[in-house]
């Protein structure tokens, strides 16, 4: 497993003018990068038969497929059977590259330093009283008593964030992949803007939940920057990538990729930043685009 602390931010391209958004997508990209929740997965968190068939067809045509998600590796079982070839997925908003053929084995980790995480906790406790925190480490989730519990992680350790981030914590040897901050009352986008203004120098802030739940990664760590690294290792340029997404944590990836698709159900910022539109996640929007690309 390789760990990197100092990282280089992804190169972003400007928003595409509206007049170019009807431009046809490349008939045959070299790589497809797709978000999961709200994008590839239906609302019941399943992958439709149509989507499974489209992913298989893409890889048979020589197109690599990368799942790029905010989910941790332990929540990837829903798609692990549908990764072929390389078997890799980008998890935790770019903080980890994992091998799904090996049960989610970490191949690369780009952690959030604990002192940076503690600085974010301190700043948000002061700027947004009532904020509660969770810490996503490489080996599991740990959260505060008033933080909304994770139904998929019933055995998580519960304690104040300062204790969970202390050097003497029992699991301190596990890298911090991201810090989660939840507020029970603030509007999601307003909370994101506030957090960036008071703590943006300590980490990269984004969100993917409909509630006021922020996700904080190490500086320069995003879906885009990790995807760019994976593509560079394969000699694939941004121009040869087609990306799909629906929420703010997809924005940098969608702006980096040569061709980007917003789902019909996407956040307004995603709709504004992408070059193309497709049907919603419940209507197999990703599969529809892949089918068109393969049909030429």
N, C-alpha and C positions, 0 to 999 in steps of 0.2 A: 504494500500500500504506500503510495506516495503522498506526502503532505506538503502543501504550499501555503505559506502565510502571505508573502508579498505577491500580489497579483497585478496584472495589467488590465484595466477596464476594456470592455469591448468597444470596438470601433462602431460608431453608429452612423447611419446614413440619414439625411434629412427626410422629413415627411414627403411622401410623393404627392405632387399636385393632383387635384381632383380630376383634371382632364386626362390623367394617365391611368386612372384606376380601372378603366375598362380594357386596358391593354391585355392581350391574351397571355396566359402563363406559359412558361417553357414547356414544350411537349414532353420532355424527358429530363427532369432534374437528376442530379447525382445523389441527393439526400433529401429525405422528408423528415422534418422535425415537428413533432406534435405534442401539445399539452394533453393532459388526460381529463381531469374534472371540468365539465362544462364544454369540452371540446371533442375528444375522441369517445369518452364514456357517455352513455345515456344517463338520464337523471337517476336511474336506479343503480348506477355504478357498474353497469355491465357493458361489454363490448358486443355489438350486434353481429349477427352472422354475416351481414353485408360488409361490415367494416373489417371483420376477420379476413374475409375473402379478398378485399381490396389490399390489405397489408401483405398478404401472401403473394398476390399478383405483382405488387410493386417490387418485392424482393426477388421474385423470380425474373423480373425484368432488369435486375441489376441495380436497383435503387436501394440505398441503405435507408433504414427507418430508425430514428431515434425517438424514444419517449422522453420528453423533457418536462419535468413536473415539480411541483412544490412538495409532493408526497415524500415521506421517508422510504427507505428501501423496504422496510417491513410491511408497508402497505401496497407493495407492487405485485402481489399475487394475482390481482385481477387481470394483469396483462402479461405476466411472466411467461405464459404458454404461447404468447403471440410474438415473442421476440425471436427472430431467426438470425442466422449469420453471426454477427459480432456478439450478440447477447447483451450489449451494454445499454444502460439507461442513465440519464442525468436526473438526479433527485435533489430534494431540498433546495430548489431554486438555484441549482448550480453548485452547491456546496459539496456534492459527492457524485462521482461516477461509479456505478456499481455494475457487477456482472450478474445478470439475472439467471444465467445458466448455472451459476455457482451459488444460488440462493441469496443473491443480493450482496455478495462479497465486495467490499470497497476496493476500488482500483486506484482512485484518487480522491483526496479530501482537501477541501479549501476552507479551513475553519474560521470561525469568528473568535478572536482572542477574548479571553475571559475579562481582561481589564476593560476592553471596549464594551463588552456586554454589560458589565457593572456600571459603566458610565451612562449607558442608555437607560438602565433601570433607574439610576439616580435622577437623571434629567426628566424622565417621564413621570416619576412619582411626584416631582415638584410641579411640572407643567400641566399634568392631567391627573389630579387626585382620583383615586378609584381604579387606576390601571392595575391589572394583575398580569403576571408573567409565567411563561413556561419556557423551559430550556430543552431544545432538541439536540441531543448528543448522538454520536454515531451508534451508541448501543441502546437508545431508548429515549423516552420523554419524561421529564420531571417538571412538576408545576406547583404553584402556590395553592393554599387552601381555598381561596375564593375564585380561582381560575376555573372556567367551564371545563368539566372533566371530559377526557377522551374515552368514548365508549369502546374504541379499538385497543386501548391500552389500560385495562383495569388495574394492573399491578404497578402503576407508576408511583414513584416516591413523591410525596407531597411535603413541601417545606418552603419557607421564604426564599425568594430568588437569590438574596445575598448569600444564604447558606448553600444553595444549590450550585452557585458559581465560585464558592470558596475553594482555595487550593487544597484544603483538607477534606473536601467532600469525597465520599467513598468511590464515586465514579469520575473523579476529576481527570483521570487518565484518558477518558473518552473525549475526543475533540467535540467542541460545540459547533454544530452545523448551522443552527439559527436560533435566534431568540424570538419568542412570540409575545406580543403585548396585546391585551384585550381591554377594551373599555365598555362598560355596560350602557352608556348613554350617548356618547358622541357619535356624530354621523361618520361613516367609514372614511370618506375622502377628506373630511375636515380633520379627522384624527391623523391620517397619513401626512397631511400638510403640516400640522402642528409638530408631529414627531420629527419630520425632516428639518424643520426650522430650529428645533432646540437640541437635536442629537445627530443631525446628519453627518457630522464630522467623524462619528464613531462607527458608522456602519451604513450599509445600503438598505433602505427601507422600501417595502412594497406591500401589496396585499392581494389576496385571491378569494377571500371570503365575502359573502354579502353583509356580514356583521363587521363591527369595528375591531377587527383582528389584524394586527400588523405582523409582518415577517421581516426580521432583521438579519442580514447576512454580513459577512466580512466586507470591508471596503473593496470595491471592484469585482465582487462575486455576484454573478447573475446567471440566469439561463443563457443569455447571449454570450457572455465571456467564456463560459465553460463549453458551450456548443462550438464557439469559434476555435477553441483549443483542440477539440475532438476533430473538427473538420481539417484543421491545419495538419494534424498528424496523418490524415488520409489524403492530403493534397487536394482538398475540396475548397473552393472559394465560396464566398457568400453568394455570388451570382448563381451558383449551382444548387442553392438550397431553397426549398419551399417550406414555409413554416405556417403553423396553425395555432390560434389561441383565442382566448376570450376575456382575460382579466388583466389588471395592471401588471401583475408579475410576469406576463408574457410580452409586455411592450418592447423591452430592449431586444428580445429575440426577434420579434416581428419586424422591428426597424433595421436589424442587422441583416436578416435574410434577403436575398435578391428578390424573392417573391413572397408575399405574406397574405394570409387569408384570415379575416375576422369571422367568427361564427355569427349567425343572425342574432344570437342571444348575448352578444359580447357587450362589455362595458363601453360607454360612449367614447372614452379615450382610445380604446382599441379600435373602434370603428373609424375614428378620425385618423389613426396612424397607419392603417394598412392599405395595401394596394388593391386588394380584392375582397369580395364577400362570398360566403357560402351559406348553405342551409344550417339550421341549428344543430346542436349536438343530438337532440332527440330525433332529428330527421337525417342522420348519417351524413352530415355536411362534409366531413373529411373524406369519407368513402366516395362521395359524389365527385369530388375534385380529382381524386386518384383515378377513378374510372375514366374521366374525361382525358386526363393526361396520357393514360396508357392506350386510349383509343386513337390518340393522335389528333 
